[in-house]
Amino acid sequence: MAWYARTFGFCLLLLTALRGAAQVPLASPDTARTTSAHRLPLLLGAGTAAYAGTLYLLSEGWYTGPRTELHWFNDLPEWKQMDKAGHFWGAFHESRGAVDMLQWSGVPQKKAIWYGSMVGFLLQSPIELLDGRDPQYGASATDLAANFLGSAGVLAQQLAWQDVRFMPKYSFHTTRYAGLRPNVLGQSLAEKHLKDYNGQTYWLCADIRAWLPATSRWPRWLQPALGYGAQQMVYNDADANAALGLHPYRQYYLSLDVDLRRIPTRSKLLRRVFYVASIFHLPAPALEYNKRRGMVLHGLYW
């Protein structure tokens, strides 16, 4: 359920920013524990209550049909793996937000990195249990793998650099395909953002300035980005798509990205806004490659 990953990941980052953890101030571990001792119980209590409530609402509101025994379903061939990219993206940013929140709460850095990095995987995994008891779905091992890789991506970078230098991002544009199957691909704009894989593009942006010499004038906020998307997906079944004259295909992109986290500002409000907005790829020129049309240049793509 990749739409859940995106929604919960965004909410966690928003909470992180509102709590003031978007940029953790440098302080000794002892000072952090002394000044922030009251924050951790509040954080754990609020987080547990919010997550338990979310699972309950999903269980009672989304999974309203009959339940079956836990079973597994291989959905890897579906949607050109766009849903797996969504799981990776969601788990990554949930873990990123959790690491920052734990450090803000006074947890020592190494513990915050290890515990926080696993939060994305732990938050997403119970959803597979709900899927696994739904006769229309099934637990997905590849969803679990994508969740794990998203969390591991945060852990590896934090252990190596105490920073995030490779950032997955998301962009969206509306398509005509949602109108062909609105009950699945979404009716409102918000639903289309979550469910229409045709309009979604996932990006991996690299902070190359971190590896350049200190004398380099390359701005740290300007980063190269690789993107992945797919088109003409209305059904999971190739024959059903073909009946509509559709033949799904993949798209690959090369673009530039603005890392809002790296834009200097003294405004706490702007830092918090930039922290949350950094999960999105902003519109920029892009070079696309796909097997249908070859190379395609976009003056502005999102």
JOWOSUL-V297619 format. One record per backbone hydrogen bond with DSSP energy under -1.0 kcal/mol. NH is the residue of the N-H (numbers start at 1). CO is the residue of the C=O. E is the energy in kcal/mol with one decimal. If there is no record, write none. Layout:
NH_CO_E, NH_CO_E
//
This chain:
5_1_-1.3, 6_2_-2.0, 7_3_-2.2, 8_4_-2.9, 9_5_-2.1, 10_6_-2.1, 11_7_-2.1, 12_8_-2.4, 13_9_-2.0, 14_10_-2.2, 15_11_-2.4, 16_12_-2.3, 17_13_-2.4, 18_14_-2.4, 19_15_-2.0, 20_17_-1.3, 21_16_-2.2, 32_28_-2.6, 33_29_-2.3, 34_30_-2.0, 35_31_-2.7, 36_32_-1.7, 39_36_-1.5, 43_39_-2.7, 44_40_-2.9, 45_41_-2.5, 46_42_-2.7, 47_43_-2.6, 48_44_-2.5, 49_45_-2.2, 50_46_-2.4, 51_47_-2.4, 52_48_-2.6, 53_49_-2.3, 54_50_-2.1, 55_51_-2.5, 56_52_-2.2, 57_53_-2.5, 58_54_-2.4, 59_55_-2.6, 60_56_-2.4, 61_57_-2.8, 62_58_-1.7, 63_58_-2.1, 64_62_-1.6, 68_133_-2.4, 71_132_-2.0, 73_139_-2.9, 75_73_-1.1, 78_75_-1.4, 81_78_-2.1, 82_79_-2.3, 85_81_-1.7, 86_82_-1.7, 87_83_-2.0, 88_84_-2.6, 89_85_-2.6, 90_86_-2.6, 91_87_-2.6, 92_88_-2.5, 93_89_-2.1, 94_90_-2.1, 95_91_-2.3, 96_92_-2.6, 97_93_-2.4, 98_94_-2.1, 99_95_-2.5, 100_96_-1.8, 101_97_-2.3, 102_98_-2.6, 103_99_-2.0, 104_100_-2.3, 105_101_-1.7, 106_103_-1.5, 107_102_-2.4, 112_108_-2.9, 113_109_-2.4, 114_110_-2.3, 115_111_-2.9, 116_112_-2.0, 117_113_-1.9, 119_116_-1.3, 122_118_-2.4, 123_119_-2.8, 124_120_-2.0, 125_121_-2.1, 127_124_-1.3, 128_125_-1.5, 130_126_-1.5, 131_127_-2.7, 132_128_-2.4, 134_131_-1.5, 137_134_-1.5, 139_71_-2.6, 144_140_-1.8, 145_141_-2.2, 146_142_-2.3, 147_143_-2.5, 148_144_-2.6, 149_145_-2.6, 150_146_-2.1, 151_147_-2.0, 152_148_-2.9, 153_149_-2.0, 154_150_-1.1, 155_151_-2.2, 156_152_-2.8, 157_153_-1.4, 158_154_-2.6, 159_155_-2.5, 160_156_-1.9, 161_157_-3.2, 162_158_-1.4, 167_205_-2.5, 169_203_-2.3, 170_279_-1.6, 171_201_-2.1, 173_199_-1.7, 180_177_-1.3, 181_178_-1.0, 184_181_-1.5, 185_181_-2.9, 186_182_-1.5, 192_188_-2.3, 193_189_-2.1, 194_190_-1.3, 195_191_-2.6, 196_192_-2.1, 197_195_-1.3, 199_196_-1.2, 201_171_-2.2, 202_228_-2.5, 203_169_-2.7, 204_226_-2.4, 205_167_-2.6, 206_224_-1.9, 207_165_-2.6, 208_206_-1.7, 210_207_-1.4, 211_208_-1.7, 216_213_-2.1, 222_219_-1.5, 223_257_-2.8, 225_255_-2.6, 226_204_-2.1, 227_253_-2.1, 228_202_-2.3, 229_251_-2.3, 231_249_-2.3, 241_237_-2.0, 242_238_-2.5, 243_239_-2.0, 244_241_-1.1, 245_242_-1.8, 246_241_-2.6, 249_231_-1.3, 251_229_-2.7, 252_289_-2.2, 253_227_-2.2, 254_287_-1.9, 255_225_-2.7, 257_223_-3.3, 259_221_-3.1, 260_258_-1.1, 262_259_-1.8, 263_260_-1.3, 271_267_-2.1, 272_268_-2.0, 273_269_-2.4, 274_270_-3.2, 275_271_-2.0, 276_272_-1.9, 277_273_-2.8, 278_274_-1.2, 279_276_-1.4, 280_277_-1.9, 281_170_-2.0, 284_301_-1.7, 286_298_-2.1, 287_254_-2.7, 288_296_-3.5, 289_252_-2.8, 290_294_-1.7, 294_290_-2.1, 296_288_-2.8, 298_286_-3.1, 301_284_-2.6
//
